Amino acid sequence: MGRGGPAGPPLFACENPVDWGATGIRGRALTVGGGRWQARGMSAAYELAQVNIGRMRAPLDSPVMKDFMDGLAKVNAAADAHDGFVWRLADGEGEGATAFRFWGDEWLIVNMSVWEDPESFRAYVYGAVHRPYLQRRREWFEHLKEAITALWWVPAGERPTVQDAEKRLTMLREKGPSPDAFTMKELFPRPEA
């Protein structure tokens, strides 16, 4: 994928989402400040955003995390190529978003992406490439009692920030599933256009 794009503030400092749909960009990686945006075409008025976090058992460069880090490029490439994939957070330091932290906690890493619909996201999560890593998650990440994944609908072309995701996961933890933050087990319908 090519790199380049408009100069701007670091991704995690953006207050307003960028409407990539208006740019005509399809399937290119863009560097925006400190983050790389992966974008694809949009077809519906709303798309599904997701965040999931993990509390690492050890530093990313430790032997404990080696298999996780070694598999990151493969897992992310599978997401990028999957039907229904729209965008994922990437840090520009590699293939993932491991440079970002959640709630200011140096041990919480974050994964964020946008999908056309829940079915596409579910098919990727439980698909042949991602599922083996999902099954091994306890080797790399502590078990957290609170919710670690939140979903919500975003207008097509809107890309959520880490701060947006922090708010959504907090809502889910404090109030349970709602149209503003929900889970794969308790989905809420796509808003009307």
DOMILUM-410486 format. One line per 3 residues: number of its first residue (from 0); for each residue x, y, z of N, C-alpha, C. Coordinates in steps of 0.2 Angstrom, whole numbers. Each point is the difference from the previous one (the first is absolute). Layout:
<pts>
NUM> X,Y,Z,X,Y,Z,X,Y,Z ~ ...
</pts>
This chain:
<pts>
0> 4,-6,0,-4,6,0,4,6,0 ~ -2,5,-3,4,6,-1,-1,4,7 ~ 5,4,1,0,5,6,0,7,-2
3> -3,4,4,0,7,-1,-6,3,1 ~ -1,6,-1,-7,3,1,1,7,4 ~ -6,3,2,0,6,2,4,1,7
6> 3,5,1,3,2,7,-5,2,4 ~ 0,-2,7,-5,2,5,3,-2,7 ~ -5,2,4,2,-2,7,1,-7,1
9> 3,-2,6,0,-8,1,-7,-2,1 ~ -1,-7,-2,-6,-3,0,-4,1,7 ~ 4,-2,5,-3,0,7,-2,7,2
12> 2,5,-3,-1,7,2,-6,3,-4 ~ -2,-4,-5,-6,3,-5,-6,0,4 ~ -3,6,0,-7,1,4,-5,-1,-5
15> 0,1,-7,-5,-1,-4,2,-6,-5 ~ -5,-4,-1,2,-6,-5,1,3,-7 ~ 4,-4,-4,1,2,-6,-5,-3,-5
18> -3,3,-5,-4,-3,-4,4,-3,-6 ~ 3,-6,0,4,-3,-5,-5,-1,-6 ~ -6,-1,1,-4,-2,-6,0,6,-5
21> 0,6,2,0,6,-5,7,0,-4 ~ 5,-3,3,7,0,-4,0,-4,-6 ~ -4,-5,0,0,-5,-6,6,-5,1
24> 3,0,6,5,-5,1,-3,-7,1 ~ 3,-5,-3,-2,-7,0,6,-4,1 ~ 0,-4,6,6,-5,1,7,2,0
27> 1,6,3,7,3,0,1,1,8 ~ 6,0,2,2,2,6,2,7,0 ~ -2,4,5,2,7,0,3,1,7
30> 5,4,0,3,2,6,-3,7,2 ~ -3,0,6,-3,6,2,3,2,7 ~ 5,4,1,3,2,6,4,-7,2
33> -2,-2,6,3,-6,3,-3,-7,-2 ~ -5,0,-4,-4,-6,-1,-1,-1,-7 ~ -1,-7,-2,-1,-1,-7,-7,-3,-1
36> -4,3,-4,-7,-2,-1,0,-5,-6 ~ -4,-5,1,-1,-5,-5,-8,1,-2 ~ -1,2,-7,-6,2,-2,-3,-4,-6
39> -6,-1,-1,-3,-3,-5,-7,3,-2 ~ -3,-2,-5,-6,3,-2,-6,-1,5 ~ -5,4,0,-5,-1,4,-7,0,-4
42> -5,-4,3,-6,-1,-4,-6,2,4 ~ 0,-1,6,-6,2,4,1,6,4 ~ -6,3,2,0,6,4,4,0,7
45> 0,-6,2,3,-1,7,5,-7,-1 ~ 5,0,4,5,-5,0,1,-2,7 ~ 2,-6,2,1,-3,6,7,2,3
48> 1,3,5,7,1,3,0,-5,6 ~ 7,-2,1,1,-4,6,6,2,3 ~ 1,-1,6,6,0,4,0,-6,5
51> 6,-2,0,2,-5,5,7,1,3 ~ 0,-1,7,6,2,3,3,-7,4 ~ 6,0,1,4,-5,4,5,3,5
54> 0,-3,6,5,1,5,6,-5,-1 ~ 5,3,-3,6,-5,-1,3,-3,6 ~ 2,-6,-1,3,-4,6,7,2,0
57> 3,3,-5,7,1,0,1,6,-5 ~ 6,3,0,2,5,-6,-1,-3,-7 ~ -1,4,-5,-1,-3,-6,6,-3,-3
60> 6,2,2,6,-3,-2,3,-6,4 ~ -5,-2,4,2,-6,4,-1,-7,-3 ~ 3,-5,2,-1,-7,-2,-8,-2,0
63> -3,3,6,-7,-2,1,-4,2,-6 ~ 1,6,-3,-4,3,-5,3,-1,-7 ~ 5,-4,-1,3,-1,-6,-5,-3,-5
66> -3,-5,1,-5,-3,-5,-6,5,-2 ~ -2,4,5,-5,5,-1,3,5,-5 ~ 6,3,1,3,5,-4,1,-3,-7
69> 3,-7,0,2,-3,-7,-6,-1,-4 ~ -6,-1,3,-6,-1,-4,-4,6,-2 ~ 2,6,3,-4,6,-1,-1,2,-8
72> 5,0,-3,0,2,-7,-5,-5,-4 ~ 1,-7,1,-5,-4,-3,-7,1,2 ~ -2,1,6,-6,1,2,-3,6,-3
75> 4,6,0,-2,6,-2,-1,0,-8 ~ 4,-4,-3,-1,-1,-8,-6,-3,-1 ~ -2,-5,4,-6,-4,-1,-6,5,1
78> 0,4,5,-5,5,1,-1,5,-6 ~ 6,2,-2,0,5,-6,-3,-3,-6 ~ 1,-6,-1,-2,-4,-6,-7,-3,0
81> -3,1,6,-7,-4,2,-5,4,-3 ~ -5,-3,-3,-6,3,-2,-4,4,6 ~ -2,6,-2,-3,4,5,5,4,4
84> 6,-1,0,5,5,3,0,6,-3 ~ 0,6,5,1,7,-3,6,3,3 ~ 2,-1,6,5,4,3,3,-3,6
87> 6,1,2,3,-2,6,5,5,3 ~ 0,1,6,5,4,3,7,-3,-1 ~ 5,4,-2,7,-2,0,4,6,2
90> 6,-2,3,4,5,3,6,3,-4 ~ 1,-3,-6,6,2,-4,6,-3,2 ~ 0,-4,5,7,-3,3,0,-7,-2
93> -5,-3,-4,0,-7,-2,-7,-1,-3 ~ -2,-6,1,-6,-2,-3,-6,1,4 ~ 1,2,7,-6,0,5,0,7,3
96> -4,0,5,-1,6,4,3,-1,7 ~ 6,-4,1,2,-1,6,4,6,4 ~ 1,5,-4,3,6,3,-6,4,4
99> -6,-1,-1,-5,4,3,-2,-4,7 ~ -2,4,5,-2,-2,6,-7,2,2 ~ -3,-3,4,-7,1,2,-1,2,7
102> -4,6,1,-1,3,6,7,2,4 ~ 5,1,-4,6,2,2,4,-6,4 ~ -2,-6,-1,3,-5,4,5,-4,-5
105> 7,0,2,5,-2,-4,-1,-8,-2 ~ -4,-3,4,-1,-8,-1,-6,-1,-4 ~ -4,5,-2,-6,-2,-4,1,2,-7
108> 0,-5,-4,1,2,-7,-7,0,-4 ~ -1,3,-5,-7,1,-3,0,-3,-8 ~ -5,-2,-2,-1,-2,-7,-7,3,-2
111> 0,4,-5,-6,3,-2,-1,-1,-8 ~ -6,-1,-2,-1,-1,-7,-8,2,-2 ~ -1,1,-6,-7,2,-3,-1,-6,-5
114> -6,-2,0,-3,-5,-4,-6,2,-3 ~ -2,-3,-6,-6,2,-3,-6,-3,4 ~ 0,-5,3,-5,-3,4,2,-5,5
117> -4,-2,5,2,-5,5,2,-7,-3 ~ -3,-2,-5,1,-6,-3,7,-1,-2 ~ 2,5,-4,7,0,-2,5,0,5
120> -1,4,5,4,0,6,1,-7,4 ~ -6,-2,1,0,-7,3,3,-5,-4 ~ -1,0,-7,4,-5,-4,7,1,0
123> 3,6,1,7,1,0,2,-3,7 ~ -3,2,6,2,-1,6,1,-8,1 ~ -5,-4,-2,0,-7,1,2,-4,-6
126> 3,4,-5,3,-3,-6,6,-4,1 ~ 3,-3,-5,6,-5,1,6,4,2 ~ 1,6,-2,6,3,2,0,3,7
129> -5,4,2,-1,3,6,-1,-5,6 ~ -4,-5,-1,-3,-4,5,6,-3,4 ~ 5,-3,-3,6,-3,4,3,5,5
132> 0,6,-2,3,5,4,-5,2,6 ~ -6,0,-2,-5,2,5,0,-6,5 ~ 1,-6,-2,0,-6,5,6,1,5
135> 5,3,-2,6,0,4,1,7,4 ~ -5,4,0,0,6,3,2,0,7 ~ -2,-5,4,2,0,7,8,-1,1
138> 3,-2,-5,8,-1,0,3,7,0 ~ -3,5,-3,2,7,-1,-3,5,4 ~ -6,-1,2,-4,5,3,-4,-2,7
141> 0,4,5,-3,-2,6,-8,0,-1 ~ -3,-5,4,-8,0,-1,-2,6,4 ~ -4,4,-3,-3,6,3,-8,-2,1
144> -2,2,6,-7,-1,2,-5,4,-4 ~ 2,6,-1,-4,5,-4,0,-1,-7 ~ -5,3,-4,0,0,-7,7,2,-3
147> 2,-3,-5,6,2,-3,-1,2,-8 ~ -6,-2,-2,-2,2,-7,-7,4,0 ~ 0,5,-4,-6,4,-1,-1,1,-8
150> -6,0,-2,-2,1,-7,-5,6,0 ~ 0,4,-5,-5,6,-1,0,2,-7 ~ -5,3,-2,-1,2,-7,3,7,-1
153> 4,1,-6,2,6,-1,-2,2,-7 ~ -1,7,-2,-2,1,-7,5,-2,-4 ~ -1,-2,-6,4,-2,-5,6,5,-1
156> 6,-2,0,5,5,-1,3,2,6 ~ -3,0,6,2,2,6,5,-5,3 ~ 6,2,2,4,-4,3,1,2,8
159> -2,-5,4,1,2,7,7,0,3 ~ 1,4,5,6,1,3,1,-4,6 ~ 6,-1,3,1,-4,6,-5,3,5
162> 0,7,1,-5,3,5,-7,-2,-1 ~ -2,0,-6,-7,-2,-2,-1,-7,3 ~ 5,-5,-1,-1,-7,2,0,0,8
165> 5,4,3,0,0,7,-7,2,3 ~ -3,5,-3,-7,2,2,-5,-6,-1 ~ 0,-3,-6,-5,-6,-1,1,-5,5
168> 6,-3,1,1,-5,4,-2,2,7 ~ 2,6,2,-2,2,7,-8,0,1 ~ -4,2,-5,-7,0,0,-2,-7,0
171> 3,-5,-4,-3,-7,1,2,-3,7 ~ 5,2,3,2,-3,6,-5,3,6 ~ -1,6,-1,-5,4,5,-7,-1,-1
174> -2,-1,-6,-8,0,-1,-2,-6,-3 ~ 5,-5,-3,-2,-6,-3,-2,2,-8 ~ -2,-5,-4,-1,1,-7,-6,5,-1
177> 2,5,-5,-5,5,-2,1,1,-7 ~ -4,4,-4,2,2,-7,7,4,0 ~ 2,3,5,6,3,0,6,-4,1
180> 0,-6,3,5,-4,1,-3,-7,2 ~ 2,-5,-5,-3,-7,1,5,-5,-1 ~ -2,-6,0,4,-6,-1,-2,-5,-6
183> 4,-4,-2,-3,-5,-5,-5,-4,3 ~ -1,-2,6,-5,-4,3,-7,4,0 ~ 1,7,1,-6,4,0,1,6,-5
186> -2,-1,-6,1,5,-5,-6,4,0 ~ 2,6,-3,-6,5,-1,0,2,-7 ~ -6,1,-3,0,1,-7,3,6,-3
189> 2,0,-6,3,6,-3,-5,6,0 ~ 3,6,2,-5,5,0,-3,2,-7 ~ -6,3,-1,-3,2,-6,4,5,-3
192> 1,0,-6,4,6,-4,-4,6,1
</pts>
